[in-house]
């Protein structure tokens, strides 16, 4: 037992050096050579297969210890149960303070009238953060791509009218200065979650940043993406679980509710759940919203449109205004 613990201590020190050098904890060639040496030195009574199985478990335990200590050093890792980031917004409201924040609005800005009608209904229900999506990265290059800067201007005008904040997706670091004039909260979409150049650039701005989980990203990859922003100087990051791609065909993506619970344990950053992209089904919006709140999420993101069937993007997943009111009633 003493020898095993001594080995663990040495492995921990090696892990610190590897972390500083940026090298991998796992070296398959080195492990294979060690197993061959053990096999050559084995004189029984354990078989070579038993010896290799035992030491593989020792190797796994050592590597897990190295990885755990490395994770504990990243800035987004929760240090204690009471460790949490509370993000103050320009209007004095906060995210991460225990309130359940609603971020809502159409999938994309289509017209001033569309934004105005939606914002009026949302503001009446106490929503403070309005989606003002002017750049839409679509799967097909022939689909509606957004109105660009004119769309941002419309969103800003509407938000000012109803004393709301604007969040909008940024596609490239070259847009930061222009978008800063219109948006209160930058938004990094799932496709850009691992765009390290954009993430580091957003680490140097003053606005909070919404970071969406990638379509097939692990939770570890998600947190390291947030680390790019935080380590570059901006601690105000809001994580959004928006569903991951699985084999399931009855929903657009699969909402990773267990992932939300794990994130709340592993990081001090606020975690919001996007119930629109995770399922793309308005008929299960209410149970998904309840699940998000029950698991401890800090808020909800939901798309709302005055007339969803004619929406220029993601028509199937957007709620009508009456449906949104029903959802809000179901959460109270």
N, C-alpha and C positions, 0 to 999 in steps of 0.2 A: 504493500500500500504506500509506504514511504517513497519507494522508487517511482511508482506511478505518479504521485504528486510532484516529485522532483522533476519528472519528465514534463508534466503539465506546466510547471513554472518555467522551464526552459522553452517550451513551445510558445508560451505567452510572450517571452522576451523576443523570440524569433519573429513572432507575429507583429510586434511593435516595429521592428526593423523593416519587415516586409511592407508594412503600412506606410512607413516613411518613404520607402523606395518606390512605392506604387506597384509592387510585384504581386503576383498571385499567391494565395496561401497554398494552393494545391499544385504539386509538381508530380504528375503521374509517372514520369521516368524515375524520379528519385524514390517514389513509393515502391515501384516494381523492383528496383535494385535492392532495396531494403528487404523486401519479401524473399527475394532470391538468396540473399545472404543468410536470412533466418532459416530458410529451408536447408541450406548447405550445412549450417551449424547444428541442426536438430538431430539429437541422438535418441529421441523417444523418451517416454513411452507415447507421447502425443504424436499423432500423424502430422505430416506436413500440411495437410488441408486444415486440420484443427488449429495448428500454429498460425497459419495465414489468416484464418477467420478471426482468431483472437486479436491479432495485431492490427487487422483492418479496423476493428472496433476501437482500438486505442488510437489509431490514426484519425478516425472520424471524430472522436471525442476531442482530440487535441486541436483539430482544425476548427471544430465548432467553438472551442474556447477562444481561439485566435480571432475568428470572425465576430464573436460577441463583443470582445474588447475593442475591436476596430469600430464596430457600430456605435459603441458607447461614446466614442470620441467625436462623432459627427454632430454638427450644431443643431440639426433638427431632431435629434434623439431626445426623448423625454428623460430627464434626470431623476425625477421623483413623481409620485402620484399628483402632487399639487403644482407641478411645473407645467404651465400652459401659456401660450401666446395669446394675448388679447389685442386685437387690431382695432385701432381707433380710426374712424372714417371722417371725411371732411365735414359732415353734418353733425358730428358729435356722437353718432351711434357707434356701436362696437360689434365685432364678431369674435366669438370665442369666450364671451363673458357669461355663458350659461343660457342666454336667450336663444330662441330658435329663429334664425334669420331666413327670410324668403328672398330669393333672387329670381326675378321673373320678367317676362316680356316675350315678344315674338321671336321666332327663330332668327329672322332677319328683318332689318328695316326695309320696308317696301314703299311707304309713302308717309307724309306727315300725318294724314288723317288716320291711317292705321295705327301709328305710334300714339297719337293723341287719345284715341278711343281706348286703347289698351291701358295706357298709363293712368288715365282717369279712373278706370275700374280698379287697377292695382293699388293706386294711392288710397282709394276709399277703404281698402282692406288693410291698410297700414304698411304696404310694401314700400321699402325705401330704396332698393337697388333695382334699376331697370336695365334689361338687356338692350344694347344698342348695336347690334351686329351689322357692320357695314362691309366686312370682308368675309366671304364664305368659301373655305377650302372644300370643294365638292369632289366626290369620287370621279364624276365625269366632267371633263372640261367644257362640255356643252350645256351643263346645268347652270342655273342662276348663281352668279359669283358674288353678288352683293353690289350695293350702290357706291361703295368707296367713300371718299371724304364727304360728298354731298349727303350721304346717309348719316354720317357722324354728326353733321351740322343739324339735321332734322332731329336726331336723337337728343342732342344737347339742348335744343330749343324746347322740346317737349319736357325733358327732365327739369329744366329750369322752371317751367310753368307749374309743375306739380311738386317742386322742392324735392326732387329725387336725385339719386346718384346714377351715373352711367358706368357700365362695364362693357367692354368691347374687345373682340379678339384681335390681337396683333400678329402679323404674319412674318415680319422681318424687323431686325433691329433698326433699319433705316427709317421705319415709321414712328419711332419713339417720340421724337420731337413734335411731329405733326399731331399725333394722337393725344399727346399730353394736353393739348388745348381743348380737347373735347371729353376725354374720359377721366373718371375718378379712380377706376380700378382697371388695370390691365388684365388681359385674359390670354393665357397660353393654351391653345387647344390640344386635343389628344395627339394630333399628327405632329405637333411641334414639341411634345414633352421632352424629347431628347435632343433638341436643337441647342447644343451647349453654348453656341455663340449668342443666340437670342437670350438664353437664360442668364448668362453672365452680364449681358448688357442691361437686363432688367434688374439685376442686383445693384445697379448704380443709380436707379431712379428713386423718387420719393413716394410714388403711388404704391398701394398694395397690389399684389399680383395673384390672380386666380390661376392655379395650375391644375389642368385636367390630366387624369391618368391616361396613359396610352392604351390603344386598343388591345394590346397583348402584353402590357408591361406587368412585371412582378411588383409586389409592394416594395421590395428592396430597390428596384430600379426607379420606382416612383419617388421614394424618399431621397435617393441620390440626385434626382433631377431637381428636387426642391433645394437640396444642399448647394447646387450651383448658384442659385439666386441668393440664398442666405449667406453663404460664404463670400459672396461678392459685395455684401454690404446692405442688403435689403432684407430685414427679418420679417416683413409683413407678407407672408405667403399663406394663401388659403387653398387647401387641397380639395379637389373635387373627384369623387368616385363617380364615374359615368358609365359603368358597365364594361365588361371585357368580352372579347370574342370567344365563344365556345362552340360546341357542335350543335347547340340548341337552335331550332329553326322557328319556334313559336314566338320568340322575341328577337328584336334587332341585336341586342347584346344581352349579357347576363349580369344583373346587378349583384356585385360581390358584397353582400351584407356582412359576411364574416370578415372581409377585408376592412370594412369600416371600423368594426370592433377592434381589430388588430392595430389599425392606425391610431385609434384613440389611446391604445396602450403604449405604442412605440414612439409616438411623436407628440410634441407639445403644440403643434400647429393646428388651427381649426380645420375641421373636415366637414365638407358639404356634400350632399348626395344629389346628383342629377337624375331625376326620375323620368325625364323625357327621352334622353338618348339611351339610357340603360335598357329600356324595354320597347320604346316607340309604339306603345299601346296606351291610348288614353283610358281604356276600360279598366286598367289595373293601376291607375295613377294613385288612387286613394290608399289601397293597401300598401303600395310601395312607399308612399310618404309616411304612413304610420310606422312601417318597419324601420325606416331611416331614423325617425324620431325616437323610437323605442331602443334602438341599438346605441344611441348616444351621439348621433351626428349633431353638428352645430347649426345646421340649416339645410335648406332645400333649394334646388334649382328646378324650375318648371317653366316650360314654354306655354305662352298664352297668345291667342290670336282672335281678333273680332269675328273672323269667318274662316276657320281652319280649312275647309275643303278647297278654298281658292288660294291658299298660301303658296308662295313661290318656292318654298323649300320645307321639307319635313312636315307635310300637311297631316300625315296620319298620327303624329305624336303630339301635336299642339292641342291644348285644351281651349274650348270656347270660354267666354267670360262666365256664363252660368256654371259651367263645369268647374272652373277655377274657384268660384264662390262655394260650390259644394265641397271641393277639396279642403278649403280653408275651414269650413264648418266642421268637417270630419276630423280636423287636427285639434280643434279646440276642446 
